Structures are given as C-alpha cells and as structure tokens.
Amino acid sequence: MLFVLLAANACSSWSGTAEVGYAQRAVRGDLALSDTGSTSEQSVRSAFGLGDDRGAPYARGRLDVGPLALSGSVMSLQENGEGVLQSGFGGLVAGTPVASDLDVAIGKLAAAFDLRLGPVRVQPGLAMDVVDLDFTVRETVLGNREEIDELLGIPLLFVRSEVAVGDFLATAELGYLDITSAGDGGRFLDAEARLQWTPVAPVSFAVGYRHLGIDANGATDGGQVGVDLTLSGWFVGGGLRF
C-alpha cells in the first residue's frame, strides 16, 4: 500500500522540458590504429587535418517525476581534412599524405535522485554515453584506406547540481568512469555547465559549455585502436517547460 501511494504521488507531480539549439565544438587529441598489436598515437590536427570548430544542432529533454530526474540529449560532429601521417596507421605507412573523414554522434541518458540542500539541488545517479565513432583515412594518391567504426556504450557515475536565483538556473553536470586497470579500457569524462533564463514561463533560453574526454585502448576488427580525444565547445538554445 505504501509503495502504491508513493508511486501515485510521484506520477501526480511531474514536469518536463524540451530544448533544441546550436552547438559549436572542436575535436582535439590523438588516434592510433595498428594491426601488429602495438599502437602509436598521432595528432588529429597534423596527421589528419582535423580540429577546426564545427557547428551542428543539438536536442535535449528532461522529465522530473517526483524525486527522480530523467534526462537525455543528442549531439554530433562532422569534419573532413587533409594531412600527412606521422606514423603508421593500420596498413598506411608514416609520411603518407591522407584525406580523412570524421563523423561522431553522441547520445546521453541520465537518471538521478533529487536531493534538496537549502537553495542547492544535488542529484546523484548514473548516466550512459553512447558514442558512434566513424573515422576513415584514405591515401590521396593510391586510394588505400583504413577505418575505425566503433559504437561505444559508456556507463558513468553521475552527479548534477543546480542553483536557482530569480529567473536564472545555473546547472553543472559531471560523469566519470575509469576502467584502465582492466587492461583494454580507459578513462571517460563528460562535464557540462549551463545557465538557463526563463523570462516568461514556459519559455526558456540556455547557454553553456560541454567537454567530453575519451582516453581508451581496445581491440577492433582492424587491429588495436588507441583513442585519446576531447570534444568540447559552447552551445546556445531555447526550450519549453510542460
């Protein structure tokens, strides 16, 4: 009976937000691909000609059901460039002029429990980042190519904090996982800070910054992959509360 009453109370007190906007982000770091078991990471800037700021739309939503806060977001980045390999990349040798194509899509889901500490709301919980990484490198002369095509599901320990002042809501989110001790694995960081302004309910506007870091190694169909990348930048958007 108590469970039924708690569930009924939660379902009767719910709210949600939906937001869309524009994000400008850049990829930084190193990549490696080897079919010999050992990897030599090289800069995505000098070796592949990547790292410029790129803009793309994003979408996010949130549903608060009683003390439970559920949220989700999607973003992407597409870029191509030209460079010269600093070391071997799969079957391509060092010094080879190459053209590269990078396509990254990232979805994030989070579930957190709302705790109120005076004017501050703290929401610990769990998150899942789903990263779809498709990276292709082609020789500019002969056309030989190598590809990294990986779909990663990354569970994260997650915490969100919120402070409301008048029409403004400041939010900080942090997700982290370290599984380097397990051999093939890595460290993953997803951090975001945002400021939301609600001049007239239910309309709101938001501006913020997000940083995603992946430092991982693992086996793939094409050999051994090393990824040490950051994807970060600012965003601005607007939404509705219902």
N, C-alpha and C positions, 0 to 999 in steps of 0.2 A: 504493500500500500504506500509506504514512504517513497519507494522508487517511482511509482506512478505519479505521485504528487509532485516530486522534483522534476520529472520529465514534462509534466503538464505546465509547470511554472516556467521551465526553460523555453518551451515552444511558444508560450504566450508572450515572452519578452525577447524578441529578436529584432535585428536591424541589419542592413547590408549597404554596401557601397559598390559602385561600378565606375571605373575610371579608364580613360584612354588618353594617349598623349604622344609626344615626340621625344625620343631619346637619342643623344649623340654619344657614341662610345668609340674606343680605340682598343685594339689588341696589342699587347706587348709581351716580350719574353722569348722563349726558345722552344724548338721542336726537334725531335730526333726519330729516325726510323732506320732499323738495321735488321738484316736477315742473318747476321752472324751471332747474335746473342748479346753483343755489346753495342751501346748507343753513344753517339757524340752529338750533344745538342748544339744547335746553331741558331743565331738570331733571326727572328721572323722579319726584322727590318732589312738587314743587309743581305741575307741569303735568299729571301723570298719576296722582298719589296713590299711588305705589309706593315701596317701600323699607323696609317692615317686615320683621322676622325671620320666616322661614318654615321649617318643618321638613319633611323628607322622608327616606325610606330611601335608602341607597346600597349599592352592592356593588362589590367589587374582588377581584382574584385575581392571583397571581404564579406563574410557573414558572421555576425555575432549572435550566438544562440545561448542565452543565459550567460554562464561564466566561460563558455567555450568560444574562442575566436578562430575561425577558419579563413584562410586567405589563399589566393593563387594569382600568378602572374605569368606572362609570356613576353619574351623579347628575342630579337635576332640581330645578327650582324653578317653582312656580305661584303667581301672585298677581293680584289684581284691585284696582282702586281708582278714585277719582274725583278730578278736578282741573280746573283752568282753564288752557287753552293760553296760554303766554307769547308765542308767535309762531306763525306758520303751520306747519301740519303736513300736508303733501300739499295736498289741497283744502280743509282745515279752516283757518279764519282765527283769528288771535290773539283772545283773550278768550272763546273758545267753551268752555262747560262740557262736559266729556267724561267718559266711563267707559272704563276701559282693562282689558285682559286680557293678561297676560304668561305665556308658557309656554316654559321653556328646558330643554332636555335636553342633557347633555354627556357624551360618551364619550371616554376617553383610552386610547391604546395606546402602549407604550414598549418599546424594545429597547435594552439597554445591555450593555457588556462589563465584566466584573468584574475590578477590579484591587485587590490587597491591599497596603496600605501599613502594615505593623505592625498595630495594633489597629483601623485605619480601612480600610473598603472604599469605594473610589471607583468609580463606574460611569458612564462617559460613553457617550452614544449619541444616538439620535433618538427623538422622540415625535410623535404625531399627536393633536391635539384635534379632535373632530368636534362642532360646536355647531349645534344645531337651535333657531333663534330664531323664535318665532311671537308677534307683538305686534299687537294690534288696538285701535284707538281709535274710539269711537263718540260722536257728538253725543248728549247726554242728552235733547234736545228733539226734533230732527228725525230722528235716527237715521242720518244720513250717517256713513260710516266710512272709515277708512284702515287699511292693514295692512302690516306688514313680516314677510315669511315667507322666511327665509333658512336655507340649510344650508351651513355653512362647514367646510371641511377645512383645518386649520391645522398644517403641519409645523413642528416646533420642534427646535432644538438642545437637548439634554437632558443633565443630569448628576444623579446620585444619590450621596449619601454616607451611610454607616452606621457607627455605633459601638456595640458590644455591651459591656455591663457587667453581669455576672451574669445575672439573668433578664430584664433590660431591653435593648431595642434602640431607639436613637434614630436616626431617619432624616430627611434633608432632601432634597427634590427641587426642581429648577429647570428650567423650559423657557422658551425665549425666541426670538422672531423679530421682526425689524424690516425691513419692506419699504416704508417710507414714501418712499424715493427713486424708486419705480416709478410715481408718480402715484397712481392708485387703489390703496390698500393700507393698511398700518397697522402698529402695534406690538402684540405679543401676549405676555403674561406668565402663566405658570402655576407657582405656587410652593406647596409643601406641607411642613409639618413635623409629625412624628408620633412618639409614644412608645409602644412595644409592650411588654407584660408577659406573660411565659409562666410562670405559676405551676406548672402541671403540663402537660407535653407530652402530647398535641399541641395543647392548648387555649391560646389567647392572647387578650388584650384590648388595645385600642388607643384612644388619644385623640390628637386633633391639630387642625390648623388649615390650611385651604386658601384661597388667594387666586388668583382668575382675573381678569385685566385685558385688555380689548379696546378699542383705540383705532384705529378704522378708518373709511374712507370708500370708497364704491363705488357703481356703478350697479346698479339693480334694475328690474324691470318697472314699478314705480310711480314711478320717477324716481331721484333721487340720495339715498342713505342715509348718514347720519353716526351712528356708534356710538362712544360713549365711556363704557363701563360697567365696573364691577367687581362680581364675585360672590364673596363671601367669608364665612367663618364656621367654626365648630368642628364636630367630629364625634366620635362615640364608637361603638365597635363591638367585635365579637368574631369569632374565626375558628378554623379548624383547619389544622394543617400535616400534609401527607401525603407 
